[in-house]
């Protein structure tokens, strides 16, 4: 699953939970799935940030 797909799924989960129309058991399952997706997205963002920082360092070195 891509970062973008994960964000869309997280939005869908949030909407379902906010609707109040899901059972307690389904709410718990959706919450767990949302937390897993959130962790995945955080990891992907941290990886992207590291790549950007590495690129910036390379650019600074090349400018010298």
Secondary structure as UniProt FT lines:
FT   HELIX           3..19
FT   HELIX           24..63
//
